[in-house]
Amino acid sequence: MNGAHALMKTLADAGIEVCFSNPGTSEMHFVAALDAEPRMRAVLALFEGVATGAADGYARMAGKPAATLLHLGCGLGNGLANLHNARKGKVPVVNIVGDHATYHVPLDAQLQSDIETVARNVSPGFVRTSQSTATLCADAVDAIRAARGLPGQVATLVLPADVSWGDGGTPCPPPPPPAPPPADDATVAAIADAIRGGGKTALLLGGQALREPALLAAARIATQCGVKLFCEVFPTRLERGAGLPAVERIAYLAELATLQLTGIEHLVLVDAKPPVSFFAYPGKASELVPEGCAVHTLATPAQDAAASLDKLAAALDAAQAAPALQPAARPSRPRGRLTAAKVCKAVGHLLPERAIVIDEAITSGLLLGTMTAGSPRHDLLTLTGGAIGQALPNAVGAAIACPDRPVLALVGDGSAMYTLQALWTMARERLDVTTILFNNASYSVLNVELERVGADAAPGPKARSQLDLHGPVLDFCRLAQGMGVHAARADTAESFCKALEYALAHPGPHLIEAVVPESLGGAKRRVLPWLLRSLPSLPLPVARALKRKIAP
């Protein structure tokens, strides 16, 4: 057995069932070994960022890692952005990067690069170059163990070509499943005392704490003790909808997040970090925890969040409390000229049971959370690392992980162009994905940021041209059809609803190009920085009412 065949068996024995690949010459023995392992599904991507983003989306929904197969340091470099998103989301990925044969490396051939240095940006916890066929599978088991543990991580295994083709490969048994501990008794007791001691308290939930068992435990604590429930601004996977506890997401805009946290005296972190501003801004604080607020950590990302919340609920006599659950409710069917808000309203009106919703709509999705709050249960995946180009690849992975569930990917036009090749993979794999693409011909969020950072009181045409997608306006219907995806364009609410109903009733993939104006354009964009600056001077009820208008 050569190294590639032994590695393939080791991966499959460990429960890794999908490899998202963009291979080259150095990986050909691994590619050939795919035919010998019926348990491994091979999914081709036309760009490495699609392969890495698909592995991220797969793991979020499957609860276990997929493998990627990338070609040398350049291929890894092309996939870094979505590996960054996976790292920030604590998502397990076994990242296999082919390399030149060990004896070829000193020759500094055209594609030679320092792969390990590149990989450490997204795999700080595990990077290893396998040095021999005999040790390859042991190296793979170490990578799998690192990826699957808590917190999940991207584990990068560099596979030299001669290690792959060499004889003497020996498969290794899978590592034992991780068994993360809950919070210790002293930590639980101290936090229970802080909650009982009075003062406004909030739980900030992230990671594994946003799944149903943990959410129910947190909601029981909220019912029993009057605790507020927040979640991270960009959750890795949030289970939400009718019949589940509702949590309030921390706002993207730092001024609004500060407003949400005003008055909190105890902030309890559960698989989350203290909130910080997404960017630094002149004259504004980067840390968002209010002055004087005590921060407590119930569960780190390496601990069992659900079990920790159960222990805290028991300590607070809340284990039998009735959690507040989101009632079923849908918005009415929208009508008239199409806007981003009406697209979100239509999604809430028509969202099917057990959908997977991937949100990279940026400014166009401001109302998505409100409009889908009472829709049937669904999972929400978001842009955990802020590197755009995630939604379409995530949709590929999520659809492969959950073939019996509809997937909706909401994405802006600028973001979509980063990884548009994912549409080809959706068509090739016949995935049930409906892409809702907001075409406002602008990098709208960057126009907002240009106003907020105060870069120039009156930016000129050259600066504005860098944030504008007119000239030519992208035709996403033709782009999608050219890659084998059924597509429709909508500029009214009626035509959008009709297109979405068709897509949900027929196996995918589909793309709906929603032609909409900017959600925060014109006067709204000019007023927003002034409004945000004024919030601290307004009465708190007024400021919070304005927050609900801007970002509900």
N, C-alpha and C positions, 0 to 999 in steps of 0.2 A: 504494500500500500504506500503510495507516495504521500507527501505532506498534505497536499490539497484534499485528497480523499479522506485522510484521517481527520483533518480539520473540519471537513463538512459533516462527518459523522459525529464528531464531538459537539458541534453547534446544534445539530438536530437532536441529539440525545439530551441536551440541556433545555430543550423546548423552544429553541429559536427556529421558527418555521418560515420566515420570509427574509429574503435578501434583496434590498433595493440597490441596483447596481448601475454604474457607468464605467465599464472596464476598459483596459487598454492591453498592450502587449504583455506587460509584466504579470497580468492577472489571468492569462489564458488557461493555465492549468487549474486554477480555481473555477473558472467558467466551465471547463470540461467536466470537472467533478460534480457540477450541479446535476448532470444527467444520471449520476449513480445514486443520488439521494432523493427518493420520491417524497420525503417529508419536507423538503425545502422548496418553497415557491420563489421563483426568480422574477423580479419586476424591473424592467429596463426603464431608465430615465434618460432623457436626452441632454440633461444638464445636471451636474453634481448637486447643485442646490435643491433640485427636485428630489433626488435620492435621499439626501440628509433630512429634508423637511418631511418627506413621507415616512422615514423611520421614526421621526419625532411624533407625528400624528398617530402612527400605528401603536407606539408604545403607550401613549396617553390613554388610548382606548382599550388596548389588549391587556394592559397591566404587566407587560413583560417586554424585553427588548427585541427588536429586529436587528439584523446585520445590514451594514452598508458595504459596498465594494467600490473603492475609489482608486483612481490611477495616479500614483506617485504624488509628489508634493503639490503639483499644479492642480490636479484633480481635487485634492483635499482643500486647497485654497479656494477653489470654486464653490465648495460646499460649506465654507466656514460660517456664513451668516446664519444658516438654519441650525447648524450645530451649536452656535452661540445661543440661539433661542432655546434649544434643548437643554443646554447647561443651565441657563437661568431658570428654566422650568423644572429642574431636577428630574429630567426624563432619562430613562435608561436606554442607551444605544451602544451596540458593539460595532465599532467603527474600524473596518479593515481597509488598510491602505497598502496597495502593492508597491514594491520598490524594485530597483535594479537588483540583479544577482550580487551577492556580497563581494565577489571578486571583481565586479564591474564598477563598483562605487568609486574606487580611487581614480578611475579614468576620467571622471568629471564629464560624462556625456551630456548631450544637450538638455535632457530632462532631469539631470541630477540636482537634488536640492536637499536641504536639511529638514526632513519630514518631521522629526521629533520636535524641533523648535516650533514649527508651524502648529503642530497638534496640541502643544501645551496651552495654547490660547483657549482651547475649548475642552481639553481633557487634562486639567491640572492634577487630577487625582490618579490617573493611570495612562501612561504612554510607555510602550515597550516595543522594541524591534526584536523579533524572534531570530536567534542566531543559528539555529540548527533544526533540521527536520525532526530529530529525536525529542527536542524540547518544545516543539511548536504547540502541541495540543495542551501541554501543561500551561503554557503561556496563555492559550485561549481560555482555559478554565479560570485563570486568574482574572482575565479581562471580563468574563461573564460574571464572576463573583463581584467584581468592583462595580459593574454596571447595575446589577440587580439589587445591590444593597440599598439601605437608606442612609443619606439621600441618594436617589438615583443619579447616575452620571453618565457622561460620554466616556467610554473606555476605548482607547485607540491602540490597535495592534498593527504594527507595521510588518508586512509579509514580503520578504525578499523572494525574488523569483526562484532562485535555486533552492531555498528552503521549501518552497511550494512543490517544485518538481522532483526533489530528492526522494530516494527510496528510504524505507525504514520508519515511516510515520506510524505512530501508535495512538489510537483514540484514547481519550481520558474520560472517566466517568464524570457526570455533571456535579457541580458544587451543591451543597445543601442549600435549601431555600433560606433566605434571611429571616431572622427572628428578632426584630427590633424590640427593645424594652419600652415599657411605658414610663411616664414620669415617676420619680421616686416619691416615697410617702412624705418626706420632709418638704419637698417642693409643693406637692398638692396641698398639704396642711397650711403652708405659708400663704399660698394664693387664696385658699378658702378663707383664712383669717382676714386677708386684705379685703375680700369681697364683703364679708360679714361686717367689717369695720365701718362701712358707710363710704360715701364718696361715689361719684359717678364712675362706673366701670364699663369697659368695653373689651370684648374678645376680638382679636384680629386673627382671622383664620386664613391659612394658605395651604398649598400642597395637598397632602392627604386629608387634611381637615375639612376639605370641601366636598367630600363624598358623603353619601346619605347617612351611614352610621354615625360619623362624627358630627354632621350637621344636626341630627336629631338630639344627640347628647348636648351639644351647645345650645340648642333651642330650649331644652328642658332647664338648663341653667338660667337662660334668659328669662323664662317664665317664672321660675322660682325666686330669682334674686333681682330682677329688673335690670339685667345686664344688656348692653347694646351689642349687636353682632355686626362686625365689619368683615370684609374680605379684601385680599390684595387687589390692587388696581388691575393687574393682568393675571388672572388665575390660570394655572396650567389646565385644570379640568374642574369645572363647577357643575354639580348636579343641581338643577333648578326646575321651577315650574309648579303647576298645581299639585298639591299634596305634599310638597317638600317645604322645609323652613326657608324663609327668605332672608338673605343677608344683603347688607348695603355695601357696594363696592366703593373703595376709596377712589376719589376722583383723580383723573390724570392731571388736571391743572392744580398746581401746588396751592394756589390761593383758595380753591374750593376744598381741597383736602384739609387744609388748616381749619377752615370753617367747620367741617365735619367733626374734627377732633377737639374743637374748642369746648372747654368745660370738663373733658375727661380727666379724672384724677388717677385712675389705675388702668393701664393698657396691658392686657394679657396676651402674649404671643403664642400662637399654636401653629407650629410649622410655618412660621412667617418671620420676617425681619421688621424692625421698626421702619415706618414709612419715611421715605425721603423724596425730594423733588426729582422729577425725571431728568431735568437739566439744571444747571446753575444759571441764575439770572442776576444781573447787576443789582445790588442792594437788597436782595431777598435771601432769606434763610434757606438752606438746603435740607436741614433736618426738620421734619414736620410734627414731631411729638411736642405737645404744648409744654411750655416751661412749667416746672413743678409737677408734671405728670410722672408717676412711678411706673416703670416698665418692668413687667414680670415675664419670664419665659416658662410656660407650662410644658411645652414639648418642642424640642429642637427638630430639625429635619431628619435627624438620625433616630428619632424615637417614634413610637406608635402613637399617632395623634388621636385616633378614635379611643384607644384604651385609656389614654391620659385624660381625655374629656369624660369618659365614663367614671374614672376614679374621682375626678373633681365633682361631678354631679352627685356621686354617692356621699362625698364629704360634706356637700351642701344640702343633703337631704332632698335632692332634686331628681333622683333616679326614677321616681314614679310621676313626676310632674308631666302635665300634658303640654307638648310643644306646640307653639303657634305655627300653623301651616298655611301656605299660600292658597287662597281659594281659587277655584277655576274661574277664569274670566278671559274673554277675548275682546280686542277692539273691534269696532264696526268695520265694514268693508270700505276702503277709501275710494274717493271719486275725484275726477277732475285732473288738472295738470299734474304731472308726476313730480314729486319732490323726494328727497332722501327720507324725510319723515314719513311720507306716505308709503314708501317701500317698506320701512320698518313696521308700519301699521299693517300692511298686507301680509308680511311674514307672521306677525302675531295672530292675524285673523285666520291664516291657513296652515300654520305649522302643524305637521302630523305628529302622531304619537311616537315617542322614542327617537326623535330626530337628534342628530349631532349637528350643532351649529358652530361654525368656525368664523370668528369675527375679526376681520382685518379691514373693516369698513372705514376706519379712522374717523374723520369728522362726520362722514355720512351716517355713521351708526350711533350717533349720540342718543337716539330714542329707542334703540333696539332693546335694551334691558327693560325699560318701562313697558314697551309694547308686547313683550313676550313673557312678562312676569307670571301671568296666570294661564299661559298656554300649557298644553300637555307636557308632561315631564320630558326634559331633554338635557343633553350635555352641552356645555359651552366651553370651547377651546379658544384661548386668546393669545395675543402676541407677547409672550412672556419676556423676551429679550429686547423687544423694540426694533429688531432688524427686519425691515419689511421684505415681503416676498414669501411669507410663511403660509398664507391661507390655502392656496391651491395645492402645494405639496402636502400640507397637513390633511387636506381632504382626501388625497390619494391614499395615504396611510390609514386614516380613520375608516374609509370605506372597505379597505382590505381586512382590517381588524374586525369590523362589524358588518358583514355583507348583508345581514338581514335588516339593517337600519338605514333610513334615508339620511343623506348628508347634504347640508346646505352650507356653502362657503360664500360669505359676504366679503367683498374685496373692492378696494378703490382701484381706479384705472392706473395710477402710478405704481401702486404696489403690484398689481397683476403683471405688469411688464417685466418685473424682475425674474419671474419663474413661470412665464406663460407656457413653457414647454410641458408643464404638468397636464395641460389639456390633452396632449397627445397620449400620455400614459393613461389618462382616464378612458380615452376611447379604445386604446389597445387592450386594456384590462376589462372593458365594459362595466365600469363602476357606476353605481347609482348615486351620482353627485350632481347637484344643481348649483351652479355658480351664479350668484347674483352680483353683477359687476356695475358699480356706480361710476358712470362716465360723466364727470363734471369738468373734464379737460383742464385739470389743475392739480398741483401738489398742494391741496387746500390747507393741510395742517401746517405746512411750511410758511404759507402766507400768514397764517395766524401767528406763528412763532416769530416771523420777521417783525410784526407789530409789537410783540411782547418783549423781545429782547432789546428794543430800542436801538437797533443797528443804524437806522437813519430815519429822521423825521419824515422824509419824503423820498422813498426809494425810487430811483429812476427806471427807465425802460430796460436797461441792461440787467439790473437786479431782478426786476419783475419777470423778465423773460426766462430766468432760471427756474421759476416756479410755475410756469404756465405750459400746458400741453396742447395749446392750439397751434395750428400751422405745421403739419397737418393734424387734424383731430383723428384719433385712432378709431378704426372701424373694427370693433371686437367681434361682431358677428362674422365677418369674413375671416378674421384670424382664427376664430374657433372652428368654423366650417372647414377651413384649410387643414385643420388637425383632426378632423373626423368627429367633431362635437356638434350636435344639434343646437342651433342658436336662434334667438329672437330678440328684436329690439322693441323697447317700450318707452313712450314718452307721455303716456297718460296712465292714471291709476287703473282704469278699466283694462287697458291692454296688458299692463303688468300682471294684474290678478289672473287674467286669462292665461298668460304664458306660464305663470307659476302653477296654476291648477293643472295645466297640461303636463308640465315637467314632473309634478308629484304623482301624476296618474300613470306615467309611462316610465319604463326603466331608462336610466340615464346612460351616459352623461348628457347634461343640458347646460347651456349658458343663456342667461337673460341679461341683455345690456340695458340697464336703466339709465336713460339720458336725463340727468337732473342738474339743476343749478347748485352752486356751492351752498352747503348748509350754513357756513360762516363766511359769507362773502359780503362785499360792499360795505354798507353802513354798519352791519353787525360786526364785521371784522374790525372796523375802525373804532367802534365803541367798546369792544371787549376789553382791551387793555385798561382803558379808563375805568370801566366798571369793576374790574378785578382789583385795581388799586384802591377803589373807594370802599370795598367790602369791610375792612377793619373799622372804619368810622361810622358804619351804619348800625342801627339797633340789630341785635342778633336775630330776632324773628324775621326782620326785613331781609337781612343778608341771606338767611337760609331759604327764604322764599325765592330770592333771585337765583340762588344756587340751583334750586329745583327747576327753574326756567331754563338755565344755561345747560345743565348736565343732570337731568333727573335720574 
